[in-house]
Amino acid sequence: MKHKYANRSSRTLLTMLALALQICVTVSVIAQDATQLFAQGVELFNADNIDEAIEVFRRVVANEPDFADAHYHLGLSYYRKAKFDRAIAAFQQTLKRLPRDADARVKLGMAYYKKGEASRAVEAYENALEIQPNNLEALNNLGMAYDELGRFDEAITVYQSALKISPEHAQLQVNLSVAQDLKAGKYSLKAYRGYRRGRDFVAGGKIDTAIAEWKKAIANSPNYTQAHLSLAEVYFNQRRYSAAIEFYTKAGQLDLDNPQIFYNLGNAYQRLAQLDQAVVAYQRALQIDPAFVHAYANMGNAFFEMERFDDAIAAYQDALQKDPNLVIVQSSIRTVQEVKAGRYSMEAYRLWKSGLDSLNTGDIETAVQRWKEATRTSPRYAQAHESLGWAYFNLGQYDESIQEYQAALQIRPSPEAQQYLEGARDMKSGKYTLKAYRLWERGRQLSMAGKLDEAIEALKQSIQESPNFAESHNTLAWIYADKFDSNLDEAEILARKAIKLKPNAAHIYDTLGWTFYKQGRYAESTTAIEQAIALDSINGEYWYHASVAYMKNRQKTEALEKLRRAIALDGRFRELAQKEKAFAPIRFTQAFQKISMKKGE
């Protein structure tokens, strides 16, 4: 009997162990599922699908009540939806599990602040600072909460202590100035609250409500400069230039030493073709800040519209003296010189510019009509022909596009016009589709805007749409080599494919050469870039790339000669050369300094 009970006991123990193991496995599976679900919620949150993210985070905390990060992200999601009570509850749940999480305390303070409970926000921020005394977000937000409570001295002290940690922090500098203004009575706390609400409404797309808030702020505090400026800016963006001028003028009377106000005033006058007043405003901006490059450039535009050609050129040259890399100003000087020389008329220029304005509003048909009128008025107006070529290209009218680009190239050689001409011919022959071209153009624009992941995706789609579209292969290769400095093997494959598709394209040989450079294959790099130069000897960038590659290949004489040609073609390479690491071994030699320094330096 004893033996029998012993066996039963053994079986019971084994059953309990099996059950315990099953429970552990189940708990592990639940935890794994919660983690996967949480990751899905974060992805939805980052994609701005907030409602869906909330549902996912709620499921996570229902299954795993101690999942602190899920409570935290639920709080962030509710905050984004302006459901501040629920955000507060979620952050409190986070802090029950992670009481020393300073970031969660800051976010709790933000939710209280937005709810209108500034005193409780102060408490949350102070608790965060007990944990992390140098937390800039907590310090900044604490100052704002003090402002809201009218405790301006304390706000100033907090902002000043934060600026000791980060002296260049722009938002802290602005907030310190606001606290000092509030303390000095330059405007009231009520007006400041209205101004801030207006900003929030603009962020939410409620422009008319924002305007109403700012007008109330001005009614309460007539000398509130920032409220006047905000109204001026929103009116300017709505193309209500007379109203913008009214408020810029008032802001300028309140803040006589702010060059940006007078620059913006000049822009508004220029939009209304009140050019004399525009020039006066730009001149005032330049009296305050003689280094204000764009004030010189826009004053040049105003002089040009007034047909004061010499004054326009002088203003543009002043802009270039301050910033030699302003390509658009270089183009403007050429335009003024061409009109002054009678190559095309001012009327034709104005028709072209009117077409550009129509295009910017999405009216391509009117743009085409204006540009056609410009070419009839001045048949040798290359820019108008190029613009027509581009419009016809995008409308799928390839014969017309080819005709316009050919006309432009007969007047003035242009690598870009030549590239578009070849593109129109390729499109006409069916080498690639308009959809592929538009995907390529989108990828190129995204790349220029620094949105590289999106650019890469658009370019891959373009290649998939039309595998024989050389430009998509080339641009993707360039991004990999120049922007990412990675995927270099793939970049080489793409560049070689592009050359196979378009064997006489200088820019593609340059891409291949630059890819070789990034791979450390400097001799091959110089060979490929020399081929680019042979095909297009007036592009300074190719000469510059060649100079760097020759330098890395220890051919200093060739490097210096290429650099000299690059700077002669495009002055911006002078400044780039001064910073280029490849030239470090010779930077202080007389030969390098003679080439790379401006006269008189």
C-alpha positions in Angstrom: 0.0 0.0 0.0 2.8 2.3 0.9 4.3 1.6 -2.5 1.0 2.3 -4.2 0.7 5.8 -2.5 4.3 6.5 -3.4 3.6 5.9 -7.1 0.5 8.1 -6.9 2.4 10.9 -5.2 5.1 10.7 -8.0 2.5 10.9 -10.7 0.9 13.9 -8.9 4.2 15.7 -8.7 4.9 15.1 -12.4 1.4 16.4 -13.2 2.1 19.6 -11.2 5.4 20.1 -12.9 3.8 19.7 -16.3 1.1 22.1 -15.4 3.6 24.7 -14.2 5.6 24.3 -17.4 2.5 24.8 -19.4 1.6 28.0 -17.5 5.2 29.3 -18.0 4.9 28.6 -21.7 1.5 30.3 -21.9 2.7 33.3 -20.0 5.7 33.5 -22.4 3.5 33.3 -25.4 1.2 36.0 -24.0 4.3 38.2 -23.3 5.6 37.6 -26.8 2.2 38.4 -28.4 2.0 41.6 -26.3 5.5 42.7 -27.5 4.5 42.1 -31.1 1.2 43.9 -30.7 3.1 46.8 -29.0 5.5 47.0 -31.9 2.5 47.2 -34.2 1.0 50.0 -32.2 4.3 52.0 -32.3 4.4 51.6 -36.1 0.8 52.9 -36.3 1.7 55.8 -34.0 4.7 56.7 -36.1 2.5 56.6 -39.2 0.1 59.1 -37.6 -2.7 56.4 -37.4 -3.5 57.5 -33.9 -7.0 56.0 -33.5 -5.7 52.6 -34.5 -2.7 52.9 -32.3 -4.9 53.7 -29.3 -6.9 50.5 -29.9 -3.7 48.4 -30.1 -2.1 49.9 -27.0 -5.4 49.4 -25.1 -5.3 45.7 -26.0 -1.7 45.4 -24.9 -2.4 46.9 -21.4 -5.5 44.8 -21.0 -3.5 41.6 -21.6 -0.3 42.9 -19.9 -1.2 45.5 -17.2 2.4 45.9 -16.2 3.6 46.8 -19.7 4.9 50.3 -18.8 5.9 51.3 -22.3 2.4 50.5 -23.6 0.8 52.8 -21.0 3.3 55.5 -21.9 2.5 55.2 -25.7 -1.2 55.1 -24.9 -0.7 58.4 -23.1 1.2 59.9 -26.0 -1.6 58.8 -28.4 -4.3 60.3 -26.2 -2.3 63.5 -26.0 -2.1 63.7 -29.8 -5.9 63.4 -29.9 -6.2 66.2 -27.3 -7.8 63.8 -24.8 -5.8 65.1 -21.9 -7.7 63.4 -19.1 -7.1 60.0 -20.6 -3.5 60.9 -21.4 -3.0 61.9 -17.7 -4.4 58.5 -16.6 -2.1 56.6 -18.9 1.0 58.5 -17.8 0.0 57.9 -14.2 -0.2 54.2 -14.9 3.3 54.4 -16.4 4.6 56.1 -13.3 3.1 53.4 -11.0 5.4 51.0 -12.7 8.3 53.3 -13.4 8.2 56.0 -10.7 11.6 57.4 -11.7 10.8 57.8 -15.4 11.5 61.5 -15.9 10.2 61.6 -19.4 6.8 60.2 -18.3 6.7 62.9 -15.7 7.4 65.6 -18.3 4.7 64.2 -20.5 2.3 64.1 -17.6 3.1 67.8 -17.0 2.4 68.6 -20.6 -1.0 66.9 -20.4 -1.9 68.9 -17.3 -0.7 72.1 -19.0 -2.8 71.5 -22.0 -5.8 70.7 -19.8 -5.4 74.1 -18.1 -4.0 72.9 -14.8 -0.7 74.7 -14.8 -0.1 74.2 -11.0 -0.2 70.4 -11.4 2.0 70.8 -14.5 4.5 72.6 -12.3 4.5 69.8 -9.8 5.1 67.2 -12.5 8.0 69.1 -14.1 9.6 69.7 -10.7 9.3 66.0 -9.9 11.0 65.3 -13.3 13.8 67.7 -12.4 14.4 66.0 -9.1 15.3 62.9 -11.2 17.1 64.7 -14.0 18.1 68.3 -13.0 19.4 69.1 -16.5 16.4 67.9 -18.4 16.0 70.8 -20.9 12.4 69.8 -21.9 11.4 69.8 -18.3 13.1 73.2 -17.6 11.5 74.8 -20.7 8.1 73.5 -19.9 8.4 74.5 -16.3 9.1 78.1 -17.4 6.0 78.0 -19.6 3.9 76.8 -16.7 5.2 79.6 -14.5 4.4 82.0 -17.3 0.8 80.7 -17.4 0.5 81.2 -13.6 1.9 84.8 -13.9 5.1 83.8 -12.0 7.3 85.6 -14.4 10.4 86.0 -12.1 10.5 82.2 -11.6 10.0 81.6 -15.3 13.0 83.9 -16.1 15.1 82.1 -13.5 14.3 78.7 -15.0 15.0 79.8 -18.6 18.3 81.3 -17.6 19.4 78.2 -15.8 18.5 76.1 -18.8 20.4 78.4 -21.1 23.5 77.9 -19.0 23.2 74.2 -20.0 22.5 74.9 -23.7 23.3 78.6 -24.5 22.3 78.3 -28.2 18.9 76.7 -27.6 16.6 78.8 -29.8 13.3 77.9 -28.1 14.6 78.7 -24.6 15.9 82.1 -25.9 12.5 82.9 -27.4 10.7 81.8 -24.2 13.0 83.8 -22.0 12.3 86.9 -24.1 8.5 86.2 -23.7 8.8 86.0 -19.9 10.8 89.2 -19.8 8.2 90.9 -22.0 5.4 89.7 -19.8 7.1 90.9 -16.7 7.8 94.3 -18.3 4.2 94.6 -19.3 4.8 94.9 -23.1 1.7 92.8 -23.6 -0.7 91.0 -21.2 -0.8 87.4 -20.2 -4.3 87.3 -21.7 -3.0 88.6 -25.1 -0.1 86.0 -24.9 -2.6 83.2 -24.3 -4.6 84.4 -27.4 -1.5 84.5 -29.5 -0.5 81.0 -28.4 -4.0 79.7 -29.2 -3.7 81.3 -32.6 -0.6 79.3 -33.3 -2.3 76.1 -32.2 -5.2 76.8 -34.6 -2.8 77.4 -37.5 -1.2 74.1 -36.8 -4.6 72.5 -36.9 -5.4 74.3 -40.2 -8.0 76.6 -38.7 -6.7 79.8 -40.2 -9.8 82.1 -39.7 -10.0 81.1 -36.0 -6.3 81.9 -35.6 -6.8 85.3 -37.2 -9.7 86.0 -34.8 -7.5 85.1 -31.8 -4.6 87.3 -32.9 -6.9 90.2 -33.5 -8.3 89.8 -29.9 -4.7 89.7 -28.7 -4.0 93.0 -30.4 -7.2 94.5 -29.1 -6.1 93.6 -25.6 -2.4 94.6 -26.2 -2.1 97.0 -29.2 1.7 96.9 -29.0 2.0 93.2 -29.2 4.6 92.9 -32.1 4.4 89.1 -32.5 0.6 89.1 -32.9 1.0 91.8 -35.7 3.7 89.7 -37.4 1.6 86.5 -37.2 -1.3 88.3 -38.9 0.9 89.8 -41.5 2.4 86.4 -42.3 -0.9 84.5 -42.6 -2.3 87.3 -44.8 0.8 87.2 -47.0 0.4 83.4 -47.4 -3.2 84.0 -48.4 -2.0 86.5 -51.0 -3.8 89.3 -49.2 -0.9 91.6 -49.6 -2.5 94.9 -48.6 -3.5 93.5 -45.3 -0.1 92.0 -44.8 1.5 95.4 -45.5 -0.7 97.0 -42.8 0.4 94.6 -40.1 4.1 94.4 -41.2 4.2 98.2 -41.1 2.8 98.3 -37.6 5.2 95.6 -36.5 8.1 97.6 -38.0 7.0 100.7 -36.0 7.0 98.6 -32.8 10.4 96.9 -33.6 12.6 99.3 -35.5 15.7 97.1 -35.4 14.3 93.8 -36.9 15.5 93.5 -40.5 13.3 90.5 -41.2 10.1 92.6 -40.7 11.3 95.2 -43.3 12.4 92.4 -45.7 9.0 90.8 -45.5 7.3 94.2 -46.0 9.4 94.7 -49.1 8.2 91.3 -50.4 4.6 92.2 -49.8 5.0 95.5 -51.7 6.7 93.7 -54.5 3.8 91.3 -54.9 1.5 94.3 -55.4 4.0 95.8 -57.9 4.6 98.8 -55.6 8.2 98.7 -56.4 9.4 102.0 -55.0 8.1 101.1 -51.6 9.6 97.6 -51.9 13.0 99.1 -52.5 12.7 101.5 -49.5 11.7 98.5 -47.3 14.7 96.4 -48.5 17.0 99.3 -48.0 15.8 99.7 -44.4 16.4 96.0 -43.8 20.0 96.4 -45.1 20.6 99.5 -43.0 19.9 97.2 -40.0 21.7 94.2 -41.3 24.2 95.0 -44.1 24.9 91.2 -44.6 21.2 90.4 -45.4 21.8 88.5 -48.6 18.2 87.9 -49.7 17.4 91.6 -49.2 20.0 92.4 -51.8 18.7 89.7 -54.1 15.0 90.8 -53.8 15.9 94.4 -54.2 17.7 93.4 -57.4 14.4 91.8 -58.5 12.5 95.1 -57.8 15.1 97.2 -59.7 14.8 94.8 -62.6 11.0 95.1 -62.7 11.5 98.9 -62.7 13.9 98.5 -65.6 16.8 100.0 -63.6 19.1 97.4 -65.0 22.4 98.7 -63.7 21.0 99.1 -60.1 19.6 95.5 -60.4 23.0 94.1 -61.4 24.7 96.0 -58.6 22.2 94.6 -56.0 22.7 91.1 -57.3 26.5 91.5 -57.2 26.2 92.6 -53.6 24.2 89.4 -52.8 26.9 87.3 -54.5 29.6 89.0 -52.7 28.0 87.9 -49.4 27.2 84.4 -50.7 28.9 83.3 -53.9 26.8 80.0 -54.0 23.5 81.7 -54.9 23.0 80.1 -58.3 19.6 81.7 -58.8 21.2 85.2 -58.4 23.8 84.3 -61.0 20.9 83.3 -63.3 19.2 86.7 -62.5 22.3 88.6 -63.5 22.4 86.8 -66.8 18.7 87.6 -67.4 19.2 91.3 -66.7 22.2 91.4 -68.9 20.4 89.7 -71.8 17.4 92.0 -71.5 19.7 95.0 -71.3 21.6 93.8 -74.4 18.3 93.4 -76.3 18.4 89.6 -76.7 14.7 89.6 -75.7 12.3 92.3 -74.5 11.2 93.1 -71.0 7.6 92.4 -72.2 8.7 88.8 -73.1 10.3 88.4 -69.7 7.2 89.5 -68.0 5.1 87.1 -70.0 7.5 84.3 -69.1 7.3 85.3 -65.4 3.5 85.4 -65.6 3.5 81.9 -67.0 5.7 80.7 -64.1 3.2 82.2 -61.7 0.4 80.4 -63.4 2.3 77.1 -63.3 2.9 77.6 -59.5 -0.9 77.7 -59.0 -1.4 74.5 -61.1 -2.6 76.2 -64.3 -0.3 74.7 -66.9 -2.5 75.7 -69.8 -2.3 79.4 -69.0 1.4 78.9 -68.5 1.8 77.5 -72.0 -0.1 80.4 -73.5 2.1 83.0 -71.7 5.3 81.2 -72.8 4.1 81.0 -76.4 3.3 84.7 -76.3 6.8 85.3 -74.9 8.5 83.4 -77.8 6.3 85.2 -80.3 7.3 88.6 -78.8 11.0 87.6 -78.6 11.8 84.5 -80.8 15.3 84.3 -79.4 14.2 84.0 -75.7 15.9 80.7 -74.8 14.3 80.4 -71.3 10.8 80.7 -72.7 11.5 78.0 -75.3 12.9 75.7 -72.5 9.9 76.3 -70.3 7.6 75.4 -73.2 9.6 72.3 -73.9 9.3 71.3 -70.3 5.5 71.9 -70.3 5.0 69.9 -73.5 7.1 67.1 -72.1 4.9 66.8 -69.0 1.8 67.0 -71.2 3.0 64.1 -73.3 3.4 66.3 -76.4 6.8 65.1 -77.3 7.1 66.5 -80.9 6.4 70.0 -79.6 8.8 69.4 -76.7 11.6 68.4 -79.0 10.9 71.4 -81.2 11.1 73.9 -78.3 14.3 72.4 -76.8 15.9 72.4 -80.2 15.0 76.1 -80.6 16.4 76.8 -77.1 19.7 75.0 -77.8 20.2 76.9 -81.1 20.1 80.1 -79.1 22.1 79.0 -76.0 23.8 75.7 -75.1 22.5 74.2 -71.9 23.3 70.7 -70.5 19.9 70.6 -68.9 18.0 71.5 -72.1 20.1 68.9 -73.9 19.1 66.3 -71.3 15.4 67.1 -71.6 15.7 67.0 -75.4 17.1 63.5 -75.3 14.4 62.6 -72.7 11.7 63.8 -75.1 13.1 61.8 -77.9 13.4 58.7 -75.6 9.8 59.2 -74.5 8.6 59.5 -78.1 10.4 56.3 -79.0 8.8 54.5 -76.1 12.1 53.8 -74.2 10.3 54.6 -70.9 6.8 55.8 -69.8 5.7 59.1 -68.5 4.8 57.4 -65.2 8.4 56.3 -64.9 9.6 59.8 -65.6 7.3 61.3 -63.0 8.4 58.8 -60.4 12.0 59.7 -61.2 11.3 63.4 -60.9 9.6 62.8 -57.6 12.6 60.8 -56.4 14.9 63.5 -57.4 12.9 66.2 -55.6 12.6 64.1 -52.5 16.4 63.5 -52.6 17.0 67.3 -52.8 14.6 67.7 -49.8 16.7 65.2 -47.8 13.9 62.6 -47.8 16.2 59.9 -48.9 14.3 56.8 -48.0 11.2 58.1 -49.8 13.4 59.1 -52.8 14.9 55.6 -53.0 11.4 54.0 -53.0 10.2 56.3 -55.8 13.3 55.6 -57.9 12.9 51.8 -57.4 9.3 52.1 -58.6 10.5 54.1 -61.6 13.0 51.4 -62.5 10.3 48.7 -62.1 7.9 50.7 -64.3 10.6 51.2 -67.0 13.7 49.1 -66.6 15.4 50.9 -69.5 15.1 54.4 -68.0 18.7 55.4 -67.5 18.1 58.4 -65.3 16.4 56.4 -62.5 19.3 54.0 -62.4 21.8 56.9 -62.3 20.0 59.0 -59.7 19.6 55.9 -57.4 23.3 55.2 -57.9 24.2 58.8 -57.0 22.1 58.7 -53.8 23.8 55.4 -52.6 27.3 56.8 -53.4 27.0 60.4 -52.4 24.3 60.6 -49.8 24.6 57.3 -48.0 28.2 56.4 -48.8 26.9 52.8 -48.7 25.5 50.1 -51.1 28.5 51.0 -53.2 28.4 47.7 -55.1 24.8 48.3 -56.0 25.6 51.9 -57.0 28.3 50.6 -59.4 25.8 48.1 -61.0 23.2 50.8 -61.4 25.7 53.4 -62.9 27.1 50.8 -65.3 23.5 49.9 -66.4 22.7 53.6 -66.9 25.8 54.0 -69.1 24.8 51.0 -71.1 21.4 52.6 -71.7 22.8 56.1 -72.3 26.4 55.8 -73.4 27.0 59.5 -74.1 25.7 61.0 -70.9 28.4 62.9 -69.1 26.6 63.0 -65.8 26.3 59.2 -65.6 30.1 58.8 -66.1 30.5 61.3 -63.3 28.3 59.2 -61.1 30.3 56.0 -61.9 33.5 57.9 -61.2 32.2 59.2 -57.9 31.2 55.7 -57.0 34.7 54.4 -57.7 36.0 57.3 -55.6 33.9 56.2 -52.6 35.1 52.6 -53.1 38.7 53.9 -52.9 39.4 53.0 -56.6 40.9 56.3 -57.4 42.6 55.5 -60.7 39.4 54.2 -62.1 37.6 57.2 -60.7 39.8 59.6 -62.6 39.3 57.7 -65.8 35.5 57.7 -65.6 35.3 61.4 -64.6 37.7 62.4 -67.4 35.2 60.7 -69.7 32.5 62.9 -68.2 34.6 66.0 -68.9 35.3 64.9 -72.5 31.5 64.8 -73.0 30.8 68.0 -71.2 33.7 70.3 -70.5 31.7 73.3 -69.0 30.4 71.5 -65.9 32.5 72.6 -63.0 31.3 69.8 -60.8 33.0 67.2 -63.0 36.3 69.1 -62.8 36.0 69.3 -59.0 35.3 65.6 -58.7 38.3 64.9 -60.9 40.5 67.2 -58.8 39.6 65.3 -55.6 40.1 61.9 -57.2 43.5 62.9 -58.6 44.5 64.2 -55.2 43.6 60.8 -53.6 45.5 59.1 -56.4 48.6 61.1 -55.3 48.6 63.1 -58.6 48.9 66.6 -57.0 49.7 68.5 -60.2 46.7 67.1 -62.0 44.5 67.7 -58.9 45.5 71.4 -58.8 44.9 71.9 -62.5 41.4 70.3 -62.3 40.6 72.4 -59.2 41.6 75.6 -61.0 39.3 74.8 -63.9 36.4 73.9 -61.5 36.7 77.2 -59.7 36.9 79.2 -63.0 33.7 77.6 -64.1 31.8 77.8 -60.8 33.0 79.9 -57.8 31.3 77.8 -55.2 34.0 75.2 -55.5 36.5 77.7 -54.0 34.8 77.4 -50.6 34.2 73.7 -50.9 37.9 73.1 -51.6 38.9 74.9 -48.4 36.9 72.4 -46.4 37.6 69.3 -48.5 39.6 66.7 -46.5 41.3 65.3 -49.6 43.2 68.6 -49.9 44.4 68.6 -46.3 48.0 67.6 -47.2 48.4 70.6 -49.5 45.9 73.1 -48.0 48.7 75.4 -46.7 50.9 75.2 -49.8 51.3 78.3 -51.9 50.0 76.5 -55.0 46.7 75.5 -53.4 46.3 78.9 -51.8 46.8 80.7 -55.1 44.0 78.7 -56.7 41.5 78.5 -53.8 41.8 82.0 -52.3 39.9 85.0 -53.6 41.8 88.0 -54.8 42.6 90.3 -52.0 42.4 87.7 -49.3 
